Amino acid sequence: MLGAIEKRFGDKVPEQSIQWLTDNGSAYRAHETRQFARELNLEPCTTAISSPQSNGIAERFVKTMKEDYIAFMPKPNVRTALHNLAVAIEHYNENHPHSALGYRSPREYRRQRVTLT
């Protein structure tokens, strides 16, 4: 969690609260985890209980990462695997087309939305 915030915002916490959506796993519901999230200006939110479709976007992302990236990555050691995972996530966000976004990448979709507003 901290690594993701540092990568996105550097050494500053986000000025505005950011919604942090998770499933109802015990690690995400733990008091210490939720308190730490709030210290990072994340607002913990959980998906509806017994409603797997509400967590579908995250589940689909994990499946896509496994099928389209991780299955083909060299993983000789932890350092290489983590580096390749970061490269894969960057590629996914910048270049991977999504049918729900009109076959644009997430960043391309967001850039066009910002331009239109």
The first five atom37 places (N, CA, C, CB, O) and aatype in JSON, in Angstrom:
{
  "aatype": [12, 10, 7, 0, 9, 6, 11, 1, 13, 7, 3, 11, 19, 14, 6, 5, 15, 9, 5, 17, 10, 16, 3, 2, 7, 15, 0, 18, 1, 0, 8, 6, 16, 1, 5, 13, 0, 1, 6, 10, 2, 10, 6, 14, 4, 16, 16, 0, 9, 15, 15, 14, 5, 15, 2, 7, 9, 0, 6, 1, 13, 19, 11, 16, 12, 11, 6, 3, 18, 9, 0, 13, 12, 14, 11, 14, 2, 19, 1, 16, 0, 10, 8, 2, 10, 0, 19, 0, 9, 6, 8, 18, 2, 6, 2, 8, 14, 8, 15, 0, 10, 7, 18, 1, 15, 14, 1, 6, 18, 1, 1, 5, 1, 19, 16, 10, 16],
  "atom_mask": [
    [1, 1, 1, 1, 1],
    [1, 1, 1, 1, 1],
    [1, 1, 1, 0, 1],
    [1, 1, 1, 1, 1],
    [1, 1, 1, 1, 1],
    [1, 1, 1, 1, 1],
    [1, 1, 1, 1, 1],
    [1, 1, 1, 1, 1],
    [1, 1, 1, 1, 1],
    [1, 1, 1, 0, 1],
    [1, 1, 1, 1, 1],
    [1, 1, 1, 1, 1],
    [1, 1, 1, 1, 1],
    [1, 1, 1, 1, 1],
    [1, 1, 1, 1, 1],
    [1, 1, 1, 1, 1],
    [1, 1, 1, 1, 1],
    [1, 1, 1, 1, 1],
    [1, 1, 1, 1, 1],
    [1, 1, 1, 1, 1],
    [1, 1, 1, 1, 1],
    [1, 1, 1, 1, 1],
    [1, 1, 1, 1, 1],
    [1, 1, 1, 1, 1],
    [1, 1, 1, 0, 1],
    [1, 1, 1, 1, 1],
    [1, 1, 1, 1, 1],
    [1, 1, 1, 1, 1],
    [1, 1, 1, 1, 1],
    [1, 1, 1, 1, 1],
    [1, 1, 1, 1, 1],
    [1, 1, 1, 1, 1],
    [1, 1, 1, 1, 1],
    [1, 1, 1, 1, 1],
    [1, 1, 1, 1, 1],
    [1, 1, 1, 1, 1],
    [1, 1, 1, 1, 1],
    [1, 1, 1, 1, 1],
    [1, 1, 1, 1, 1],
    [1, 1, 1, 1, 1],
    [1, 1, 1, 1, 1],
    [1, 1, 1, 1, 1],
    [1, 1, 1, 1, 1],
    [1, 1, 1, 1, 1],
    [1, 1, 1, 1, 1],
    [1, 1, 1, 1, 1],
    [1, 1, 1, 1, 1],
    [1, 1, 1, 1, 1],
    [1, 1, 1, 1, 1],
    [1, 1, 1, 1, 1],
    [1, 1, 1, 1, 1],
    [1, 1, 1, 1, 1],
    [1, 1, 1, 1, 1],
    [1, 1, 1, 1, 1],
    [1, 1, 1, 1, 1],
    [1, 1, 1, 0, 1],
    [1, 1, 1, 1, 1],
    [1, 1, 1, 1, 1],
    [1, 1, 1, 1, 1],
    [1, 1, 1, 1, 1],
    [1, 1, 1, 1, 1],
    [1, 1, 1, 1, 1],
    [1, 1, 1, 1, 1],
    [1, 1, 1, 1, 1],
    [1, 1, 1, 1, 1],
    [1, 1, 1, 1, 1],
    [1, 1, 1, 1, 1],
    [1, 1, 1, 1, 1],
    [1, 1, 1, 1, 1],
    [1, 1, 1, 1, 1],
    [1, 1, 1, 1, 1],
    [1, 1, 1, 1, 1],
    [1, 1, 1, 1, 1],
    [1, 1, 1, 1, 1],
    [1, 1, 1, 1, 1],
    [1, 1, 1, 1, 1],
    [1, 1, 1, 1, 1],
    [1, 1, 1, 1, 1],
    [1, 1, 1, 1, 1],
    [1, 1, 1, 1, 1],
    [1, 1, 1, 1, 1],
    [1, 1, 1, 1, 1],
    [1, 1, 1, 1, 1],
    [1, 1, 1, 1, 1],
    [1, 1, 1, 1, 1],
    [1, 1, 1, 1, 1],
    [1, 1, 1, 1, 1],
    [1, 1, 1, 1, 1],
    [1, 1, 1, 1, 1],
    [1, 1, 1, 1, 1],
    [1, 1, 1, 1, 1],
    [1, 1, 1, 1, 1],
    [1, 1, 1, 1, 1],
    [1, 1, 1, 1, 1],
    [1, 1, 1, 1, 1],
    [1, 1, 1, 1, 1],
    [1, 1, 1, 1, 1],
    [1, 1, 1, 1, 1],
    [1, 1, 1, 1, 1],
    [1, 1, 1, 1, 1],
    [1, 1, 1, 1, 1],
    [1, 1, 1, 0, 1],
    [1, 1, 1, 1, 1],
    [1, 1, 1, 1, 1],
    [1, 1, 1, 1, 1],
    [1, 1, 1, 1, 1],
    [1, 1, 1, 1, 1],
    [1, 1, 1, 1, 1],
    [1, 1, 1, 1, 1],
    [1, 1, 1, 1, 1],
    [1, 1, 1, 1, 1],
    [1, 1, 1, 1, 1],
    [1, 1, 1, 1, 1],
    [1, 1, 1, 1, 1],
    [1, 1, 1, 1, 1],
    [1, 1, 1, 1, 1],
    [1, 1, 1, 1, 1]
  ],
  "atom_positions": [
    [[0.83, -1.18, 0.0], [0.0, 0.0, 0.0], [0.88, 1.25, 0.0], [-0.95, -0.01, 1.22], [0.67, 2.16, -0.8]],
    [[1.85, 1.29, 0.89], [2.74, 2.45, 0.97], [3.54, 2.6, -0.32], [3.69, 2.33, 2.17], [3.72, 3.71, -0.83]],
    [[4.02, 1.48, -0.86], [4.78, 1.53, -2.1], [3.98, 2.12, -3.25], [0.0, 0.0, 0.0], [4.51, 2.89, -4.05]],
    [[2.71, 1.76, -3.34], [1.85, 2.29, -4.4], [1.65, 3.79, -4.24], [0.49, 1.57, -4.41], [1.68, 4.53, -5.23]],
    [[1.44, 4.25, -3.02], [1.26, 5.69, -2.77], [2.55, 6.44, -3.08], [0.84, 5.95, -1.3], [2.51, 7.49, -3.72]],
    [[3.69, 5.91, -2.64], [4.97, 6.57, -2.92], [5.25, 6.63, -4.41], [6.11, 5.85, -2.2], [5.76, 7.63, -4.91]],
    [[4.93, 5.56, -5.12], [5.17, 5.55, -6.57], [4.3, 6.59, -7.27], [4.89, 4.16, -7.16], [4.75, 7.26, -8.2]],
    [[3.08, 6.73, -6.82], [2.14, 7.66, -7.47], [2.34, 9.1, -7.03], [0.72, 7.24, -7.18], [2.27, 10.01, -7.85]],
    [[2.6, 9.33, -5.72], [2.62, 10.69, -5.19], [3.98, 11.12, -4.63], [1.6, 10.82, -4.11], [4.1, 12.24, -4.12]],
    [[4.98, 10.27, -4.72], [6.28, 10.62, -4.15], [6.23, 10.54, -2.63], [0.0, 0.0, 0.0], [5.59, 9.65, -2.07]],
    [[6.9, 11.48, -1.97], [6.96, 11.42, -0.51], [5.83, 12.19, 0.17], [8.28, 11.97, -0.04], [5.88, 12.41, 1.38]],
    [[4.83, 12.6, -0.59], [3.68, 13.31, -0.02], [2.45, 12.41, -0.09], [3.43, 14.65, -0.78], [2.29, 11.63, -1.02]],
    [[1.58, 12.54, 0.9], [0.31, 11.82, 0.83], [-0.63, 12.61, -0.07], [-0.31, 11.61, 2.26], [-0.48, 13.83, -0.19]],
    [[-1.6, 11.96, -0.69], [-2.54, 12.68, -1.56], [-3.26, 13.79, -0.79], [-3.57, 11.7, -2.15], [-3.6, 13.62, 0.38]],
    [[-3.47, 14.91, -1.46], [-4.16, 16.03, -0.82], [-5.62, 15.69, -0.55], [-4.07, 17.29, -1.69], [-6.15, 16.02, 0.52]],
    [[-6.27, 15.05, -1.49], [-7.66, 14.66, -1.33], [-7.72, 13.17, -1.02], [-8.5, 15.0, -2.6], [-6.89, 12.39, -1.5]],
    [[-8.69, 12.79, -0.22], [-8.87, 11.39, 0.12], [-9.15, 10.57, -1.14], [-10.01, 11.22, 1.14], [-9.89, 11.0, -2.02]],
    [[-8.55, 9.39, -1.21], [-8.73, 8.49, -2.33], [-9.42, 7.23, -1.83], [-7.36, 8.14, -3.02], [-9.04, 6.68, -0.8]],
    [[-10.44, 6.8, -2.53], [-11.17, 5.6, -2.15], [-10.32, 4.37, -2.44], [-12.52, 5.51, -2.9], [-9.82, 4.2, -3.55]],
    [[-10.16, 3.52, -1.45], [-9.38, 2.29, -1.56], [-10.33, 1.12, -1.46], [-8.26, 2.21, -0.46], [-10.77, 0.76, -0.36]],
    [[-10.66, 0.51, -2.59], [-11.65, -0.57, -2.66], [-10.97, -1.92, -2.54], [-12.45, -0.49, -3.96], [-10.05, -2.24, -3.29]],
    [[-11.44, -2.72, -1.58], [-10.91, -4.07, -1.38], [-12.07, -5.04, -1.19], [-9.94, -4.12, -0.17], [-13.22, -4.63, -1.03]],
    [[-11.74, -6.32, -1.21], [-12.75, -7.3, -0.83], [-12.81, -7.35, 0.69], [-12.43, -8.72, -1.44], [-12.2, -6.51, 1.36]],
    [[-13.51, -8.3, 1.23], [-13.71, -8.37, 2.68], [-12.73, -9.31, 3.37], [-15.11, -8.8, 2.98], [-13.04, -9.86, 4.43]],
    [[-11.57, -9.5, 2.79], [-10.55, -10.35, 3.41], [-10.12, -9.79, 4.76], [0.0, 0.0, 0.0], [-10.14, -8.58, 4.98]],
    [[-9.73, -10.68, 5.65], [-9.39, -10.27, 7.01], [-8.22, -9.28, 7.04], [-9.04, -11.49, 7.85], [-8.2, -8.39, 7.89]],
    [[-7.27, -9.42, 6.13], [-6.14, -8.48, 6.11], [-6.59, -7.06, 5.81], [-5.1, -8.92, 5.08], [-6.05, -6.1, 6.36]],
    [[-7.58, -6.92, 4.94], [-8.08, -5.58, 4.57], [-9.0, -5.0, 5.64], [-8.81, -5.64, 3.24], [-9.12, -3.78, 5.75]],
    [[-9.64, -5.86, 6.42], [-10.55, -5.39, 7.47], [-9.85, -5.14, 8.79], [-11.67, -6.39, 7.67], [-10.44, -4.58, 9.71]],
    [[-8.6, -5.56, 8.91], [-7.86, -5.41, 10.16], [-7.77, -3.93, 10.55], [-6.45, -6.01, 10.03], [-7.55, -3.06, 9.71]],
    [[-7.94, -3.68, 11.84], [-7.92, -2.31, 12.36], [-6.62, -1.59, 11.97], [-8.08, -2.32, 13.89], [-6.66, -0.43, 11.54]],
    [[-5.49, -2.27, 12.12], [-4.2, -1.64, 11.83], [-4.08, -1.27, 10.35], [-3.04, -2.57, 12.23], [-3.55, -0.21, 10.0]],
    [[-4.57, -2.14, 9.48], [-4.52, -1.86, 8.04], [-5.37, -0.66, 7.69], [-4.99, -3.08, 7.24], [-4.93, 0.23, 6.95]],
    [[-6.58, -0.61, 8.22], [-7.49, 0.5, 7.93], [-6.96, 1.81, 8.51], [-8.9, 0.2, 8.49], [-7.09, 2.87, 7.89]],
    [[-6.36, 1.75, 9.69], [-5.78, 2.94, 10.3], [-4.61, 3.45, 9.46], [-5.31, 2.64, 11.75], [-4.49, 4.65, 9.22]],
    [[-3.75, 2.53, 9.02], [-2.61, 2.92, 8.18], [-3.1, 3.52, 6.86], [-1.71, 1.7, 7.91], [-2.54, 4.51, 6.39]],
    [[-4.13, 2.94, 6.28], [-4.7, 3.49, 5.04], [-5.16, 4.93, 5.26], [-5.88, 2.61, 4.55], [-4.91, 5.79, 4.42]],
    [[-5.83, 5.19, 6.36], [-6.31, 6.55, 6.63], [-5.15, 7.53, 6.83], [-7.2, 6.56, 7.88], [-5.25, 8.69, 6.44]],
    [[-4.05, 7.05, 7.43], [-2.87, 7.9, 7.58], [-2.3, 8.3, 6.22], [-1.79, 7.18, 8.41], [-1.67, 9.35, 6.08]],
    [[-2.52, 7.46, 5.21], [-2.06, 7.75, 3.84], [-3.12, 8.5, 3.04], [-1.7, 6.45, 3.13], [-2.97, 8.7, 1.84]],
    [[-4.19, 8.91, 3.71], [-5.32, 9.62, 3.11], [-6.09, 8.73, 2.12], [-4.83, 10.88, 2.4], [-6.62, 9.21, 1.12]],
    [[-6.14, 7.44, 2.44], [-6.97, 6.5, 1.69], [-8.22, 6.24, 2.51], [-6.2, 5.17, 1.38], [-8.14, 6.07, 3.73]],
    [[-9.35, 6.2, 1.86], [-10.61, 5.9, 2.54], [-10.97, 4.45, 2.25], [-11.75, 6.88, 2.08], [-11.43, 4.13, 1.15]],
    [[-10.78, 3.56, 3.24], [-11.06, 2.15, 3.01], [-12.54, 1.9, 2.7], [-10.65, 1.33, 4.21], [-13.42, 2.37, 3.42]],
    [[-12.8, 1.17, 1.64], [-14.15, 0.76, 1.26], [-14.06, -0.71, 0.87], [-14.72, 1.65, 0.06], [-13.08, -1.15, 0.27]],
    [[-15.08, -1.47, 1.22], [-15.09, -2.88, 0.86], [-16.26, -3.18, -0.07], [-15.17, -3.76, 2.12], [-17.27, -2.47, -0.08]],
    [[-16.09, -4.23, -0.84], [-17.17, -4.65, -1.73], [-18.3, -5.24, -0.9], [-16.65, -5.68, -2.78], [-18.11, -5.6, 0.26]],
    [[-19.46, -5.33, -1.49], [-20.6, -5.9, -0.8], [-20.34, -7.37, -0.48], [-21.89, -5.75, -1.64], [-19.8, -8.1, -1.31]],
    [[-20.73, -7.8, 0.7], [-20.56, -9.19, 1.1], [-21.48, -10.08, 0.27], [-20.85, -9.37, 2.63], [-22.63, -9.72, 0.0]],
    [[-20.97, -11.23, -0.12], [-21.72, -12.21, -0.94], [-22.17, -11.62, -2.27], [-22.93, -12.71, -0.17], [-23.23, -11.97, -2.79]],
    [[-21.36, -10.74, -2.81], [-21.67, -10.12, -4.1], [-20.41, -10.11, -4.95], [-22.23, -8.66, -3.91], [-19.79, -9.06, -5.12]],
    [[-20.02, -11.27, -5.51], [-18.76, -11.35, -6.24], [-18.68, -10.42, -7.45], [-18.54, -12.74, -6.69], [-17.58, -10.03, -7.84]],
    [[-19.81, -10.07, -8.04], [-19.74, -9.18, -9.21], [-19.2, -7.8, -8.84], [-21.12, -9.05, -9.84], [-18.64, -7.11, -9.69]],
    [[-19.37, -7.39, -7.57], [-18.88, -6.08, -7.17], [-17.36, -6.04, -7.12], [-19.45, -5.69, -5.82], [-16.77, -4.96, -7.13]],
    [[-16.72, -7.19, -7.06], [-15.27, -7.25, -7.06], [-14.75, -7.72, -8.42], [-14.77, -8.19, -5.95], [-13.57, -8.03, -8.56]],
    [[-15.62, -7.75, -9.4], [-15.29, -8.29, -10.71], [-14.18, -7.56, -11.44], [0.0, 0.0, 0.0], [-13.38, -8.2, -12.13]],
    [[-14.12, -6.25, -11.32], [-13.08, -5.49, -12.03], [-11.7, -5.9, -11.54], [-13.29, -3.97, -11.85], [-10.8, -6.15, -12.34]],
    [[-11.53, -5.96, -10.22], [-10.24, -6.36, -9.67], [-9.9, -7.79, -10.05], [-10.24, -6.2, -8.15], [-8.76, -8.09, -10.41]],
    [[-10.89, -8.67, -9.98], [-10.66, -10.07, -10.34], [-10.26, -10.2, -11.81], [-11.9, -10.91, -10.05], [-9.39, -10.99, -12.15]],
    [[-10.9, -9.43, -12.68], [-10.58, -9.47, -14.1], [-9.16, -8.95, -14.35], [-11.6, -8.64, -14.91], [-8.44, -9.49, -15.18]],
    [[-8.78, -7.89, -13.63], [-7.42, -7.36, -13.76], [-6.4, -8.44, -13.4], [-7.24, -6.11, -12.86], [-5.43, -8.64, -14.13]],
    [[-6.61, -9.12, -12.29], [-5.69, -10.17, -11.87], [-5.62, -11.27, -12.92], [-6.12, -10.76, -10.5], [-4.53, -11.75, -13.25]],
    [[-6.76, -11.67, -13.45], [-6.78, -12.72, -14.48], [-6.03, -12.28, -15.73], [-8.24, -13.09, -14.84], [-5.25, -13.05, -16.3]],
    [[-6.25, -11.04, -16.17], [-5.55, -10.51, -17.34], [-4.05, -10.47, -17.1], [-6.06, -9.11, -17.7], [-3.27, -10.86, -17.97]],
    [[-3.64, -10.01, -15.92], [-2.21, -9.96, -15.62], [-1.6, -11.35, -15.68], [-1.96, -9.32, -14.24], [-0.51, -11.54, -16.23]],
    [[-2.28, -12.33, -15.11], [-1.76, -13.7, -15.11], [-1.68, -14.27, -16.52], [-2.64, -14.6, -14.25], [-0.67, -14.86, -16.91]],
    [[-2.76, -14.09, -17.3], [-2.83, -14.71, -18.63], [-1.99, -13.99, -19.67], [-4.26, -14.75, -19.1], [-1.33, -14.63, -20.49]],
    [[-1.99, -12.66, -19.65], [-1.35, -11.9, -20.71], [0.08, -11.48, -20.4], [-2.15, -10.68, -21.0], [0.83, -11.12, -21.31]],
    [[0.48, -11.52, -19.14], [1.81, -11.04, -18.78], [2.62, -12.06, -17.98], [1.68, -9.76, -17.98], [3.66, -12.53, -18.45]],
    [[2.14, -12.4, -16.8], [2.93, -13.22, -15.88], [3.28, -14.58, -16.48], [2.18, -13.4, -14.58], [4.38, -15.09, -16.26]],
    [[2.36, -15.16, -17.21], [2.62, -16.47, -17.82], [3.83, -16.46, -18.75], [1.39, -16.94, -18.58], [4.46, -17.5, -18.96]],
    [[4.15, -15.3, -19.32], [5.23, -15.2, -20.3], [6.5, -14.55, -19.75], [4.76, -14.43, -21.49], [7.5, -14.44, -20.46]],
    [[6.47, -14.12, -18.51], [7.62, -13.41, -17.93], [8.7, -14.36, -17.44], [7.15, -12.53, -16.77], [8.41, -15.42, -16.88]],
    [[9.96, -13.98, -17.67], [11.01, -14.72, -16.99], [10.97, -14.37, -15.49], [12.43, -14.4, -17.61], [10.82, -13.2, -15.12]],
    [[11.11, -15.39, -14.65], [11.05, -15.18, -13.21], [12.19, -15.94, -12.52], [9.67, -15.64, -12.64], [11.94, -16.79, -11.66]],
    [[13.43, -15.64, -12.88], [14.53, -16.4, -12.29], [14.76, -16.1, -10.81], [15.8, -16.13, -13.05], [15.33, -16.91, -10.08]],
    [[14.32, -14.92, -10.36], [14.49, -14.54, -8.96], [13.47, -13.46, -8.61], [15.95, -14.04, -8.68], [12.79, -12.93, -9.49]],
    [[13.36, -13.16, -7.34], [12.35, -12.2, -6.88], [12.56, -10.82, -7.48], [12.37, -12.1, -5.36], [11.6, -10.19, -7.92]],
    [[13.79, -10.36, -7.51], [14.07, -9.02, -8.04], [13.62, -8.89, -9.5], [15.58, -8.7, -7.93], [12.98, -7.9, -9.86]],
    [[13.94, -9.87, -10.31], [13.52, -9.85, -11.72], [12.01, -9.94, -11.85], [14.18, -11.0, -12.49], [11.41, -9.22, -12.65]],
    [[11.4, -10.8, -11.06], [9.94, -10.95, -11.12], [9.24, -9.65, -10.75], [9.48, -12.08, -10.18], [8.29, -9.25, -11.42]],
    [[9.7, -8.98, -9.69], [9.08, -7.71, -9.29], [9.3, -6.62, -10.34], [9.65, -7.25, -7.94], [8.39, -5.84, -10.62]],
    [[10.49, -6.58, -10.91], [10.76, -5.6, -11.98], [9.84, -5.86, -13.17], [12.24, -5.66, -12.42], [9.24, -4.93, -13.71]],
    [[9.74, -7.11, -13.59], [8.9, -7.44, -14.74], [7.43, -7.18, -14.46], [9.1, -8.89, -15.14], [6.69, -6.79, -15.36]],
    [[7.0, -7.39, -13.23], [5.61, -7.09, -12.87], [5.34, -5.59, -12.98], [5.31, -7.58, -11.44], [4.29, -5.19, -13.49]],
    [[6.27, -4.76, -12.52], [6.11, -3.31, -12.64], [6.05, -2.9, -14.11], [7.28, -2.58, -11.94], [5.24, -2.05, -14.48]],
    [[6.88, -3.49, -14.95], [6.86, -3.21, -16.39], [5.52, -3.64, -16.98], [8.03, -3.94, -17.11], [4.95, -2.93, -17.81]],
    [[5.02, -4.79, -16.57], [3.73, -5.29, -17.08], [2.59, -4.36, -16.69], [3.45, -6.7, -16.55], [1.73, -4.06, -17.53]],
    [[2.56, -3.89, -15.46], [1.5, -2.99, -15.02], [1.56, -1.68, -15.79], [1.59, -2.72, -13.5], [0.53, -1.12, -16.17]],
    [[2.77, -1.18, -16.02], [2.92, 0.05, -16.81], [2.39, -0.17, -18.23], [4.41, 0.48, -16.86], [1.68, 0.68, -18.76]],
    [[2.74, -1.3, -18.85], [2.26, -1.6, -20.2], [0.74, -1.72, -20.21], [2.9, -2.89, -20.72], [0.08, -1.2, -21.1]],
    [[0.19, -2.42, -19.22], [-1.26, -2.59, -19.12], [-1.95, -1.23, -19.08], [-1.62, -3.42, -17.87], [-2.93, -1.0, -19.8]],
    [[-1.46, -0.34, -18.26], [-2.09, 0.98, -18.12], [-1.91, 1.87, -19.34], [-1.54, 1.69, -16.91], [-2.79, 2.65, -19.68]],
    [[-0.77, 1.75, -20.01], [-0.46, 2.66, -21.11], [-0.86, 2.11, -22.48], [1.0, 2.97, -21.12], [-1.25, 2.88, -23.36]],
    [[-0.78, 0.79, -22.68], [-0.93, 0.24, -24.02], [-2.0, -0.83, -24.2], [0.34, -0.31, -24.44], [-2.43, -1.06, -25.33]],
    [[-2.42, -1.48, -23.15], [-3.32, -2.64, -23.27], [-4.74, -2.19, -23.6], [-3.31, -3.48, -21.97], [-5.36, -1.49, -22.79]],
    [[-5.28, -2.56, -24.77], [-6.64, -2.13, -25.12], [-7.7, -2.88, -24.32], [-6.88, -2.32, -26.62], [-7.56, -4.07, -24.04]],
    [[-8.77, -2.18, -23.97], [-9.87, -2.76, -23.21], [-11.17, -2.54, -23.98], [-9.96, -2.14, -21.78], [-11.47, -1.41, -24.38]],
    [[-11.92, -3.59, -24.18], [-13.18, -3.45, -24.91], [-14.14, -2.5, -24.21], [-13.84, -4.82, -25.09], [-14.84, -1.74, -24.87]],
    [[-14.17, -2.52, -22.89], [-15.08, -1.64, -22.14], [-14.7, -0.16, -22.28], [-15.1, -2.02, -20.67], [-15.52, 0.71, -21.99]],
    [[-13.47, 0.11, -22.71], [-13.01, 1.49, -22.88], [-12.89, 1.85, -24.36], [-11.64, 1.69, -22.19], [-12.12, 2.74, -24.73]],
    [[-13.64, 1.17, -25.2], [-13.59, 1.44, -26.63], [-12.26, 1.03, -27.24], [0.0, 0.0, 0.0], [-11.77, 1.69, -28.16]],
    [[-11.67, -0.04, -26.74], [-10.38, -0.56, -27.19], [-9.26, 0.46, -27.04], [-10.47, -1.01, -28.63], [-8.35, 0.54, -27.86]],
    [[-9.35, 1.24, -25.97], [-8.27, 2.15, -25.6], [-7.65, 1.64, -24.31], [-8.79, 3.63, -25.43], [-8.26, 0.87, -23.57]],
    [[-6.43, 2.08, -24.04], [-5.79, 1.73, -22.77], [-6.4, 2.59, -21.67], [-4.23, 1.93, -22.85], [-7.02, 3.62, -21.96]],
    [[-6.24, 2.2, -20.4], [-6.78, 3.03, -19.32], [-6.27, 4.47, -19.35], [-6.45, 2.41, -17.99], [-7.05, 5.4, -19.16]],
    [[-4.99, 4.66, -19.59], [-4.46, 6.03, -19.61], [-4.97, 6.81, -20.82], [-2.93, 6.02, -19.62], [-5.29, 7.99, -20.72]],
    [[-5.05, 6.15, -21.96], [-5.58, 6.82, -23.15], [-7.02, 7.24, -22.9], [-5.5, 5.89, -24.39], [-7.41, 8.36, -23.26]],
    [[-7.8, 6.38, -22.3], [-9.2, 6.69, -21.98], [-9.28, 7.88, -21.03], [-9.89, 5.46, -21.35], [-10.08, 8.79, -21.24]],
    [[-8.47, 7.88, -20.0], [-8.49, 9.0, -19.03], [-8.04, 10.31, -19.68], [-7.59, 8.68, -17.82], [-8.63, 11.36, -19.43]],
    [[-7.0, 10.25, -20.52], [-6.55, 11.47, -21.19], [-7.65, 12.05, -22.06], [-5.29, 11.19, -22.05], [-7.86, 13.27, -22.07]],
    [[-8.37, 11.2, -22.79], [-9.46, 11.68, -23.64], [-10.6, 12.24, -22.81], [-9.96, 10.57, -24.54], [-11.23, 13.22, -23.21]],
    [[-10.9, 11.63, -21.67], [-11.96, 12.14, -20.8], [-11.6, 13.51, -20.26], [-12.23, 11.17, -19.64], [-12.46, 14.4, -20.2]],
    [[-10.35, 13.7, -19.86], [-9.91, 14.99, -19.33], [-9.98, 16.05, -20.42], [-8.48, 14.9, -18.77], [-10.38, 17.19, -20.16]],
    [[-9.6, 15.68, -21.64], [-9.64, 16.62, -22.77], [-11.06, 17.06, -23.07], [-9.01, 15.98, -24.0], [-11.29, 18.21, -23.44]],
    [[-12.02, 16.14, -22.93], [-13.42, 16.46, -23.24], [-14.1, 17.3, -22.17], [-14.19, 15.19, -23.44], [-15.12, 17.93, -22.44]],
    [[-13.55, 17.33, -20.97], [-14.21, 18.1, -19.9], [-13.61, 19.46, -19.73], [-14.13, 17.35, -18.6], [-14.05, 20.22, -18.87]]
  ]
}
